[in-house]
Amino acid sequence: MDRNAPHSHFLLVLCVLAGWSFQARAAEPVDLSGKWHGSWVSCKSGHHGKLNGRFCKINDTCYQVRFTGTFFGAVPFAFTVKLTASAQEDGSVVLSGDPRLPLFGTFHFSAVATDHDFSATYSARNDEGRFTLSR
């Protein structure tokens, strides 16, 4: 009879439990609620400006975001969108949405956010560009 058998079984059980508890601790998705600040840029025209976002979590899969900013350096704009949110294993959040904006048509948004950064691309009938925000 092997005298080390009880010890090896104990080590095996310990390793299995340690692996299970490590896998069970997936990163919690960040809550994006609050004020964000940054800029936007059109990749087609080169226009750019300041951009702010106020994120409001509706539930685990949806945010309502109020974007405000400037166009041509001084012309203000504002619009509100609902973005579908999908939590990732690393704690980041992938967001997407297709809001219809008056005078501009449907915008397709795709974004990735962490607890400090929000990076989005958008495309529309006559434009495409990026939103970059941080807390």
CYANA upper distance limits for C-alpha pairs under 8 A (distance plus 0.5 A):
  4 ASN  CA      8 SER  CA      6.67
  5 ALA  CA      9 HIS  CA      6.71
  6 PRO  CA     10 PHE  CA      6.72
  7 HIS  CA     11 LEU  CA      6.69
  8 SER  CA     12 LEU  CA      6.61
  9 HIS  CA     13 VAL  CA      6.72
 10 PHE  CA     14 LEU  CA      6.59
 11 LEU  CA     15 CYS  CA      6.57
 12 LEU  CA     16 VAL  CA      6.73
 13 VAL  CA     17 LEU  CA      6.67
 14 LEU  CA     18 ALA  CA      6.55
 15 CYS  CA     19 GLY  CA      6.57
 16 VAL  CA     20 TRP  CA      6.66
 17 LEU  CA     21 SER  CA      6.65
 18 ALA  CA     22 PHE  CA      6.65
 19 GLY  CA     23 GLN  CA      6.72
 20 TRP  CA     24 ALA  CA      6.59
 21 SER  CA     25 ARG  CA      7.04
 22 PHE  CA     26 ALA  CA      8.49
 26 ALA  CA     89 GLU  CA      6.45
 26 ALA  CA     90 ASP  CA      7.74
 26 ALA  CA     91 GLY  CA      8.29
 27 ALA  CA     89 GLU  CA      6.49
 27 ALA  CA     90 ASP  CA      6.01
 27 ALA  CA     91 GLY  CA      5.29
 28 GLU  CA     89 GLU  CA      8.40
 28 GLU  CA     90 ASP  CA      8.41
 28 GLU  CA     91 GLY  CA      5.72
 29 PRO  CA     87 ALA  CA      5.94
 29 PRO  CA     88 GLN  CA      7.39
 29 PRO  CA     89 GLU  CA      8.38
 29 PRO  CA     90 ASP  CA      8.25
 29 PRO  CA     91 GLY  CA      4.64
 29 PRO  CA     92 SER  CA      6.33
 29 PRO  CA     93 VAL  CA      7.01
 30 VAL  CA     91 GLY  CA      6.53
 30 VAL  CA     92 SER  CA      6.91
 30 VAL  CA     93 VAL  CA      7.60
 30 VAL  CA    114 THR  CA      7.10
 30 VAL  CA    115 ASP  CA      6.14
 31 ASP  CA     57 LYS  CA      8.00
 31 ASP  CA    115 ASP  CA      7.75
 32 LEU  CA     55 PHE  CA      6.69
 32 LEU  CA     56 CYS  CA      8.05
 32 LEU  CA     57 LYS  CA      7.74
 32 LEU  CA    113 ALA  CA      8.30
 32 LEU  CA    114 THR  CA      8.46
 32 LEU  CA    115 ASP  CA      7.25
 33 SER  CA     54 ARG  CA      7.69
 33 SER  CA     55 PHE  CA      5.08
 33 SER  CA     56 CYS  CA      5.43
 33 SER  CA     57 LYS  CA      6.31
 34 GLY  CA     54 ARG  CA      5.96
 34 GLY  CA     55 PHE  CA      5.68
 34 GLY  CA     56 CYS  CA      7.19
 35 LYS  CA     52 ASN  CA      7.79
 35 LYS  CA     53 GLY  CA      6.34
 35 LYS  CA     54 ARG  CA      5.09
 35 LYS  CA     55 PHE  CA      6.99
 35 LYS  CA    135 ARG  CA      7.18
 36 TRP  CA     52 ASN  CA      6.13
 36 TRP  CA     53 GLY  CA      5.49
 36 TRP  CA     54 ARG  CA      6.73
 36 TRP  CA     55 PHE  CA      8.26
 36 TRP  CA    133 LEU  CA      6.34
 36 TRP  CA    134 SER  CA      5.89
 36 TRP  CA    135 ARG  CA      5.24
 37 HIS  CA     50 LYS  CA      8.41
 37 HIS  CA     51 LEU  CA      6.53
 37 HIS  CA     52 ASN  CA      4.98
 37 HIS  CA     53 GLY  CA      6.88
 37 HIS  CA    133 LEU  CA      5.58
 37 HIS  CA    134 SER  CA      6.03
 37 HIS  CA    135 ARG  CA      6.79
 38 GLY  CA     50 LYS  CA      6.51
 38 GLY  CA     51 LEU  CA      5.62
 38 GLY  CA     52 ASN  CA      6.63
 38 GLY  CA    131 PHE  CA      8.14
 38 GLY  CA    132 THR  CA      6.08
 38 GLY  CA    133 LEU  CA      4.74
 38 GLY  CA    134 SER  CA      6.74
 39 SER  CA     48 HIS  CA      7.66
 39 SER  CA     49 GLY  CA      6.07
 39 SER  CA     50 LYS  CA      4.87
 39 SER  CA     51 LEU  CA      5.00
 39 SER  CA     52 ASN  CA      8.00
 39 SER  CA    131 PHE  CA      6.52
 39 SER  CA    132 THR  CA      6.04
 39 SER  CA    133 LEU  CA      7.04
 40 TRP  CA     48 HIS  CA      5.91
 40 TRP  CA     49 GLY  CA      6.11
 40 TRP  CA     50 LYS  CA      6.93
 40 TRP  CA     51 LEU  CA      6.60
 40 TRP  CA    129 GLY  CA      7.86
 40 TRP  CA    130 ARG  CA      6.10
 40 TRP  CA    131 PHE  CA      4.93
 40 TRP  CA    132 THR  CA      6.77
 41 VAL  CA     46 GLY  CA      6.85
 41 VAL  CA     47 HIS  CA      6.29
 41 VAL  CA     48 HIS  CA      4.65
 41 VAL  CA     49 GLY  CA      7.25
 41 VAL  CA    129 GLY  CA      6.03
 41 VAL  CA    130 ARG  CA      5.98
 41 VAL  CA    131 PHE  CA      7.27
 42 SER  CA     46 GLY  CA      5.55
 42 SER  CA     47 HIS  CA      5.83
 42 SER  CA     48 HIS  CA      6.70
 42 SER  CA    127 ASP  CA      7.29
 42 SER  CA    128 GLU  CA      6.29
 42 SER  CA    129 GLY  CA      4.70
 42 SER  CA    130 ARG  CA      7.14
 43 CYS  CA     47 HIS  CA      8.42
 43 CYS  CA    127 ASP  CA      8.01
 43 CYS  CA    128 GLU  CA      6.25
 43 CYS  CA    129 GLY  CA      5.23
 43 CYS  CA    130 ARG  CA      8.01
 44 LYS  CA    127 ASP  CA      6.54
 44 LYS  CA    128 GLU  CA      6.81
 44 LYS  CA    129 GLY  CA      7.80
 45 SER  CA    127 ASP  CA      8.32
 47 HIS  CA     71 PHE  CA      8.00
 47 HIS  CA     72 PHE  CA      7.55
 48 HIS  CA     71 PHE  CA      7.34
 48 HIS  CA     72 PHE  CA      7.90
 48 HIS  CA     73 GLY  CA      8.32
 49 GLY  CA     69 GLY  CA      7.29
 49 GLY  CA     70 THR  CA      5.90
 49 GLY  CA     71 PHE  CA      6.35
 49 GLY  CA     72 PHE  CA      7.70
 49 GLY  CA     73 GLY  CA      6.56
 50 LYS  CA     69 GLY  CA      5.72
 50 LYS  CA     70 THR  CA      6.17
 51 LEU  CA     67 PHE  CA      7.38
 51 LEU  CA     68 THR  CA      6.27
 51 LEU  CA     69 GLY  CA      4.77
 51 LEU  CA     70 THR  CA      7.42
 51 LEU  CA    131 PHE  CA      8.25
 51 LEU  CA    133 LEU  CA      8.09
 52 ASN  CA     67 PHE  CA      6.12
 52 ASN  CA     68 THR  CA      5.73
 52 ASN  CA     69 GLY  CA      6.54
 52 ASN  CA    133 LEU  CA      7.93
 53 GLY  CA     65 VAL  CA      6.81
 53 GLY  CA     66 ARG  CA      6.02
 53 GLY  CA     67 PHE  CA      4.99
 53 GLY  CA     68 THR  CA      6.95
 53 GLY  CA    133 LEU  CA      8.29
 54 ARG  CA     65 VAL  CA      6.03
 54 ARG  CA     66 ARG  CA      5.68
 54 ARG  CA     67 PHE  CA      7.15
 55 PHE  CA     63 TYR  CA      7.00
 55 PHE  CA     64 GLN  CA      6.52
 55 PHE  CA     65 VAL  CA      5.08
 55 PHE  CA     66 ARG  CA      7.22
 56 CYS  CA     63 TYR  CA      6.05
 56 CYS  CA     64 GLN  CA      5.71
 56 CYS  CA     65 VAL  CA      6.70
 57 LYS  CA     62 CYS  CA      6.87
 57 LYS  CA     63 TYR  CA      5.00
 57 LYS  CA     64 GLN  CA      6.93
 58 ILE  CA     62 CYS  CA      5.96
 58 ILE  CA     63 TYR  CA      5.78
 58 ILE  CA     64 GLN  CA      7.15
 59 ASN  CA     63 TYR  CA      7.59
 60 ASP  CA     85 ALA  CA      7.63
 60 ASP  CA     86 SER  CA      8.49
 61 THR  CA     84 THR  CA      6.12
 61 THR  CA     85 ALA  CA      4.99
 61 THR  CA     86 SER  CA      6.51
 62 CYS  CA     82 LYS  CA      7.25
 62 CYS  CA     83 LEU  CA      6.18
 62 CYS  CA     84 THR  CA      5.09
 62 CYS  CA     85 ALA  CA      5.63
 63 TYR  CA     82 LYS  CA      6.15
 63 TYR  CA     83 LEU  CA      5.80
 63 TYR  CA     84 THR  CA      7.08
 63 TYR  CA     85 ALA  CA      7.34
 64 GLN  CA     80 THR  CA      7.44
 64 GLN  CA     81 VAL  CA      6.18
 64 GLN  CA     82 LYS  CA      4.89
 64 GLN  CA     83 LEU  CA      6.81
 65 VAL  CA     80 THR  CA      6.04
 65 VAL  CA     81 VAL  CA      5.85
 65 VAL  CA     82 LYS  CA      6.77
 65 VAL  CA     83 LEU  CA      7.94
 66 ARG  CA     78 ALA  CA      7.60
 66 ARG  CA     79 PHE  CA      6.33
 66 ARG  CA     80 THR  CA      4.78
 66 ARG  CA     81 VAL  CA      7.07
 67 PHE  CA     78 ALA  CA      6.04
 67 PHE  CA     79 PHE  CA      5.97
 67 PHE  CA     80 THR  CA      6.63
 68 THR  CA     76 PRO  CA      7.80
 68 THR  CA     77 PHE  CA      6.14
 68 THR  CA     78 ALA  CA      4.78
 68 THR  CA     79 PHE  CA      7.19
 69 GLY  CA     76 PRO  CA      6.20
 69 GLY  CA     77 PHE  CA      5.97
 69 GLY  CA     78 ALA  CA      7.06
 70 THR  CA     74 ALA  CA      6.04
 70 THR  CA     75 VAL  CA      5.68
 70 THR  CA     76 PRO  CA      4.91
 70 THR  CA     77 PHE  CA      6.39
 71 PHE  CA     75 VAL  CA      5.41
 71 PHE  CA     76 PRO  CA      6.70
 71 PHE  CA     77 PHE  CA      7.60
 79 PHE  CA    101 LEU  CA      8.07
 81 VAL  CA     97 GLY  CA      8.21
 81 VAL  CA     99 PRO  CA      6.50
 82 LYS  CA     97 GLY  CA      7.18
 82 LYS  CA     99 PRO  CA      7.91
 83 LEU  CA     95 LEU  CA      6.32
 83 LEU  CA     96 SER  CA      5.75
 83 LEU  CA     97 GLY  CA      5.30
 84 THR  CA     95 LEU  CA      5.84
 84 THR  CA     96 SER  CA      5.78
 84 THR  CA     97 GLY  CA      6.63
 85 ALA  CA     93 VAL  CA      6.79
 85 ALA  CA     94 VAL  CA      6.19
 85 ALA  CA     95 LEU  CA      5.04
 85 ALA  CA     96 SER  CA      7.35
 86 SER  CA     93 VAL  CA      6.04
 86 SER  CA     94 VAL  CA      5.62
 86 SER  CA     95 LEU  CA      6.87
 87 ALA  CA     91 GLY  CA      7.00
 87 ALA  CA     92 SER  CA      6.63
 87 ALA  CA     93 VAL  CA      5.06
 87 ALA  CA     94 VAL  CA      6.94
 88 GLN  CA     92 SER  CA      5.86
 88 GLN  CA     93 VAL  CA      6.26
 88 GLN  CA     94 VAL  CA      7.67
 91 GLY  CA    114 THR  CA      7.70
 92 SER  CA    112 VAL  CA      7.44
 92 SER  CA    113 ALA  CA      6.15
 92 SER  CA    114 THR  CA      5.23
 92 SER  CA    115 ASP  CA      7.97
 93 VAL  CA    112 VAL  CA      6.22
 93 VAL  CA    113 ALA  CA      5.69
 93 VAL  CA    114 THR  CA      7.01
 94 VAL  CA    110 SER  CA      8.04
 94 VAL  CA    111 ALA  CA      6.21
 94 VAL  CA    112 VAL  CA      5.08
 94 VAL  CA    113 ALA  CA      6.97
 95 LEU  CA    109 PHE  CA      8.19
 95 LEU  CA    110 SER  CA      6.34
 95 LEU  CA    111 ALA  CA      5.47
 95 LEU  CA    112 VAL  CA      6.69
 95 LEU  CA    113 ALA  CA      8.26
 96 SER  CA    108 HIS  CA      8.00
 96 SER  CA    109 PHE  CA      5.66
 96 SER  CA    110 SER  CA      5.04
 96 SER  CA    111 ALA  CA      6.76
 97 GLY  CA    107 PHE  CA      8.44
 97 GLY  CA    108 HIS  CA      6.46
 97 GLY  CA    109 PHE  CA      5.65
 97 GLY  CA    110 SER  CA      7.43
 98 ASP  CA    106 THR  CA      6.66
 98 ASP  CA    107 PHE  CA      5.85
 98 ASP  CA    108 HIS  CA      5.03
 98 ASP  CA    109 PHE  CA      6.66
 99 PRO  CA    106 THR  CA      6.12
 99 PRO  CA    107 PHE  CA      6.07
 99 PRO  CA    108 HIS  CA      7.48
100 ARG  CA    104 PHE  CA      8.09
100 ARG  CA    105 GLY  CA      5.75
100 ARG  CA    106 THR  CA      4.59
100 ARG  CA    107 PHE  CA      6.68
101 LEU  CA    105 GLY  CA      5.76
101 LEU  CA    106 THR  CA      6.60
101 LEU  CA    107 PHE  CA      7.72
104 PHE  CA    124 ALA  CA      8.11
104 PHE  CA    125 ARG  CA      8.37
105 GLY  CA    124 ALA  CA      7.47
105 GLY  CA    125 ARG  CA      7.58
106 THR  CA    124 ALA  CA      6.47
106 THR  CA    125 ARG  CA      7.93
107 PHE  CA    122 TYR  CA      6.83
107 PHE  CA    123 SER  CA      6.09
107 PHE  CA    124 ALA  CA      5.20
107 PHE  CA    125 ARG  CA      8.38
108 HIS  CA    122 TYR  CA      5.84
108 HIS  CA    123 SER  CA      5.75
108 HIS  CA    124 ALA  CA      6.91
109 PHE  CA    120 ALA  CA      7.18
109 PHE  CA    121 THR  CA      6.39
109 PHE  CA    122 TYR  CA      5.12
109 PHE  CA    123 SER  CA      7.46
110 SER  CA    120 ALA  CA      5.99
110 SER  CA    121 THR  CA      5.99
110 SER  CA    122 TYR  CA      7.03
111 ALA  CA    118 PHE  CA      7.42
111 ALA  CA    119 SER  CA      5.98
111 ALA  CA    120 ALA  CA      4.46
111 ALA  CA    121 THR  CA      6.87
112 VAL  CA    118 PHE  CA      6.47
112 VAL  CA    119 SER  CA      6.09
112 VAL  CA    120 ALA  CA      7.02
113 ALA  CA    117 ASP  CA      6.01
113 ALA  CA    118 PHE  CA      4.79
113 ALA  CA    119 SER  CA      6.87
114 THR  CA    118 PHE  CA      7.05
116 HIS  CA    134 SER  CA      5.94
116 HIS  CA    135 ARG  CA      6.01
117 ASP  CA    132 THR  CA      8.10
117 ASP  CA    133 LEU  CA      6.42
117 ASP  CA    134 SER  CA      5.07
117 ASP  CA    135 ARG  CA      7.44
118 PHE  CA    131 PHE  CA      8.24
118 PHE  CA    132 THR  CA      6.33
118 PHE  CA    133 LEU  CA      5.47
118 PHE  CA    134 SER  CA      6.55
119 SER  CA    130 ARG  CA      7.80
119 SER  CA    131 PHE  CA      6.39
119 SER  CA    132 THR  CA      5.29
119 SER  CA    133 LEU  CA      7.02
120 ALA  CA    130 ARG  CA      6.02
120 ALA  CA    131 PHE  CA      5.51
120 ALA  CA    132 THR  CA      7.00
121 THR  CA    128 GLU  CA      7.88
121 THR  CA    129 GLY  CA      6.18
121 THR  CA    130 ARG  CA      4.93
121 THR  CA    131 PHE  CA      6.80
122 TYR  CA    128 GLU  CA      5.88
122 TYR  CA    129 GLY  CA      5.89
122 TYR  CA    130 ARG  CA      6.60
122 TYR  CA    131 PHE  CA      8.32
123 SER  CA    127 ASP  CA      6.30
123 SER  CA    128 GLU  CA      4.57
123 SER  CA    129 GLY  CA      7.06
124 ALA  CA    128 GLU  CA      6.52
